[in-house]
Amino acid sequence: MYLIDFDVIALLVALVALYFFYAKKRIADRRGKKFEILLVTVTLDAALGIASSLAINALPRANPYAVVAAITAFYVTHNSVPMLFARYIMEVCAWVPRSRAKLAGFYLPWAAAMALTAANLPT
């Protein structure tokens, strides 16, 4: 049986961080906005990780379309976290790709992951 402890702890840590971000240290500049998006995505990732794990463990009784939807939503957020984290680090370091080719190269792995996730839906 799958142990869900780490997913629950990840969700609790993300919720605490989100609480402190909104209640104590909300920053209204670009860096703060990128961190907010990253933090919300990490929180959704943890929540959807729990939901997809529960959905998978409910098979074969569960509706297979609901299971695929839960897993797909988890993959979308889970694949977005590294890209958002890298963009946040780039914002902190004040490094912005100057050419479109570098920017496209940066987003290419994320776009490929999203395309593969979308291609998995019909299967």
DRENMAR-770749 format. One line per field, with one value per residue: residue number from 1; residue in one letter; x negated, y negated, z negated of N, C-alpha, C in turn. Coordinates in steps of 0.02 Angstrom, whole numbers, plus 50000, padded with zeros to 5 digits. Layout:
<sites>
mardren NUM,...;
kolgu a,...;
n_X X,...;
n_Y Y,...;
n_Z Z,...;
ca_X X,...;
ca_Y Y,...;
ca_Z Z,...;
c_X X,...;
c_Y Y,...;
c_Z Z,...;
</sites>
This chain:
<sites>
mardren 1,2,3,4,5,6,7,8,9,10,11,12,13,14,15,16,17,18,19,20,21,22,23,24,25,26,27,28,29,30,31,32,33,34,35,36,37,38,39,40,41,42,43,44,45,46,47,48,49,50,51,52,53,54,55,56,57,58,59,60,61,62,63,64,65,66,67,68,69,70,71,72,73,74,75,76,77,78,79,80,81,82,83,84,85,86,87,88,89,90,91,92,93,94,95,96,97,98,99,100,101,102,103,104,105,106,107,108,109,110,111,112,113,114,115,116,117,118,119,120,121,122,123;
kolgu m,y,l,i,d,f,d,v,i,a,l,l,v,a,l,v,a,l,y,f,f,y,a,k,k,r,i,a,d,r,r,g,k,k,f,e,i,l,l,v,t,v,t,l,d,a,a,l,g,i,a,s,s,l,a,i,n,a,l,p,r,a,n,p,y,a,v,v,a,a,i,t,a,f,y,v,t,h,n,s,v,p,m,l,f,a,r,y,i,m,e,v,c,a,w,v,p,r,s,r,a,k,l,a,g,f,y,l,p,w,a,a,a,m,a,l,t,a,a,n,l,p,t;
n_X 49958,49976,49888,49945,49893,49784,49836,49942,49874,49798,49902,49950,49836,49826,49948,49929,49822,49886,49983,49901,49844,49953,50007,49903,49785,49810,49757,49757,49695,49620,49541,49601,49727,49693,49644,49761,49842,49764,49771,49910,49926,49846,49918,50040,49987,49948,50074,50143,50062,50093,50229,50220,50151,50242,50345,50286,50266,50397,50437,50494,50623,50652,50702,50627,50601,50605,50495,50391,50406,50372,50238,50183,50202,50118,49993,49981,49964,49854,49753,49735,49677,49528,49494,49555,49486,49356,49378,49407,49283,49207,49266,49231,49092,49084,49071,49114,49160,49097,49116,49239,49218,49146,49241,49343,49274,49265,49399,49433,49414,49515,49629,49627,49650,49781,49846,49829,49901,50030,50045,50058,50186,50289,50259;
n_Y 50059,49889,49761,49613,49514,49422,49342,49280,49209,49124,49048,48985,48909,48826,48757,48688,48606,48533,48468,48385,48309,48236,48178,48115,48075,48024,47975,47846,47836,47885,47997,48045,48079,48184,48275,48297,48361,48476,48532,48555,48648,48753,48786,48828,48935,49023,49049,49104,49213,49294,49315,49383,49497,49556,49579,49671,49777,49811,49882,50040,49993,49859,49725,49732,49621,49513,49543,49531,49395,49339,49381,49320,49183,49176,49204,49091,48984,49034,49046,48914,48851,48858,48773,48652,48627,48610,48495,48406,48403,48348,48222,48174,48168,48075,48109,48117,48200,48137,48160,48227,48359,48414,48399,48479,48601,48615,48634,48748,48886,48886,48861,48976,49073,49037,49059,49197,49239,49197,49276,49398,49406,49462,49598;
n_Z 50000,50037,49954,49891,49816,49841,49941,49875,49775,49858,49912,49795,49756,49869,49859,49738,49774,49874,49798,49716,49815,49868,49751,49682,49758,49887,50043,50160,50285,50445,50417,50300,50351,50439,50345,50273,50370,50388,50258,50244,50346,50299,50185,50242,50315,50212,50154,50263,50284,50175,50204,50328,50289,50200,50292,50380,50293,50271,50380,50442,50427,50442,50553,50707,50789,50702,50625,50719,50746,50622,50610,50723,50693,50583,50645,50728,50637,50566,50662,50690,50581,50574,50683,50647,50530,50579,50657,50554,50485,50588,50591,50464,50477,50575,50710,50872,51017,51166,51301,51413,51448,51340,51239,51291,51288,51151,51112,51183,51130,51032,51110,51189,51091,51053,51175,51188,51077,51113,51227,51171,51124,51213,51208;
ca_X 50000,49939,49888,49961,49868,49743,49880,49980,49827,49783,49959,49951,49782,49845,50002,49899,49785,49935,50012,49854,49834,50010,50021,49847,49731,49830,49715,49798,49656,49619,49512,49653,49779,49667,49642,49830,49863,49727,49798,49977,49918,49820,49974,50084,49951,49953,50144,50160,50025,50134,50290,50205,50133,50305,50382,50254,50279,50468,50449,50534,50691,50661,50712,50560,50593,50590,50426,50348,50410,50333,50167,50163,50197,50056,49935,49975,49932,49789,49704,49727,49638,49458,49490,49571,49430,49301,49396,49400,49211,49186,49290,49190,49025,49092,49049,49169,49134,49104,49139,49297,49194,49130,49304,49376,49237,49282,49467,49443,49427,49581,49679,49627,49684,49852,49871,49833,49957,50091,50050,50075,50257,50332,50239;
ca_Y 50000,49826,49718,49546,49469,49368,49296,49241,49161,49074,49003,48944,48860,48777,48715,48643,48556,48490,48426,48333,48264,48191,48142,48079,48049,48017,47926,47827,47824,47942,48055,48070,48111,48248,48319,48315,48412,48537,48559,48582,48709,48806,48807,48868,48997,49068,49071,49149,49275,49334,49335,49434,49559,49586,49602,49732,49831,49829,49926,50035,49971,49789,49707,49723,49553,49470,49559,49500,49323,49323,49391,49268,49120,49180,49197,49022,48943,49063,49028,48841,48827,48842,48715,48592,48616,48582,48426,48366,48393,48300,48156,48153,48152,48023,48135,48128,48216,48080,48181,48272,48428,48436,48404,48540,48658,48622,48661,48808,48946,48881,48869,49047,49110,49022,49094,49269,49248,49190,49333,49457,49406,49510,49668;
ca_Z 50000,50043,49895,49913,49764,49868,49978,49826,49745,49909,49916,49735,49760,49920,49832,49688,49812,49907,49746,49697,49872,49873,49689,49653,49800,49957,50078,50218,50345,50491,50382,50255,50391,50463,50288,50258,50419,50371,50196,50257,50387,50255,50142,50285,50330,50154,50147,50319,50273,50130,50240,50379,50254,50177,50350,50405,50245,50274,50437,50502,50413,50461,50623,50737,50816,50645,50606,50770,50736,50562,50626,50771,50656,50543,50690,50752,50584,50547,50714,50691,50524,50589,50728,50608,50483,50619,50673,50493,50475,50639,50569,50407,50503,50627,50774,50919,51084,51211,51367,51415,51451,51272,51204,51316,51260,51080,51105,51223,51090,51000,51163,51208,51037,51058,51235,51172,51030,51152,51272,51132,51108,51250,51199;
c_X 49956,49944,49895,49932,49830,49785,49919,49935,49809,49840,49962,49897,49799,49900,49976,49860,49832,49968,49964,49841,49891,50019,49964,49802,49750,49791,49750,49757,49658,49592,49563,49708,49756,49664,49712,49855,49829,49757,49867,49972,49892,49876,50023,50053,49957,50025,50164,50121,50063,50196,50276,50186,50196,50345,50353,50268,50352,50484,50456,50605,50704,50673,50644,50549,50576,50518,50378,50348,50368,50258,50143,50156,50134,49995,49926,49941,49863,49735,49691,49683,49565,49450,49505,49516,49371,49316,49390,49325,49184,49207,49247,49120,49026,49063,49110,49138,49148,49130,49199,49276,49178,49194,49343,49341,49252,49350,49478,49454,49496,49636,49684,49663,49760,49883,49878,49890,50023,50100,50069,50150,50298,50316,50268;
c_Y 49938,49786,49646,49493,49409,49317,49251,49189,49107,49024,48958,48891,48805,48730,48666,48588,48507,48442,48369,48284,48213,48148,48096,48043,48041,47959,47910,47813,47887,48005,48086,48106,48179,48298,48342,48369,48478,48570,48588,48646,48767,48832,48850,48935,49047,49094,49119,49215,49322,49359,49390,49500,49595,49614,49667,49790,49852,49873,49997,50009,49900,49781,49695,49654,49503,49481,49526,49424,49301,49329,49337,49200,49119,49171,49126,48979,48968,49045,48953,48815,48813,48781,48651,48575,48585,48510,48380,48352,48343,48229,48130,48132,48099,48046,48150,48145,48159,48100,48228,48345,48455,48444,48466,48602,48669,48655,48727,48871,48945,48892,48942,49089,49098,49057,49169,49284,49245,49250,49396,49461,49457,49583,49699;
c_Z 50000,49979,49918,49866,49793,49906,49930,49793,49795,49915,49854,49736,49812,49895,49779,49724,49847,49857,49728,49754,49874,49810,49667,49702,49873,49989,50144,50281,50389,50457,50336,50293,50417,50405,50268,50306,50404,50309,50205,50298,50345,50210,50182,50303,50273,50146,50202,50315,50227,50167,50291,50346,50229,50236,50377,50358,50245,50334,50413,50490,50439,50536,50655,50766,50760,50622,50655,50762,50676,50576,50673,50737,50613,50587,50714,50699,50568,50599,50717,50635,50541,50634,50690,50558,50520,50638,50612,50479,50526,50620,50511,50430,50557,50694,50817,50987,51132,51280,51361,51416,51382,51231,51226,51290,51187,51072,51142,51181,51057,51051,51185,51155,51040,51119,51221,51124,51067,51199,51235,51117,51147,51236,51139;
</sites>
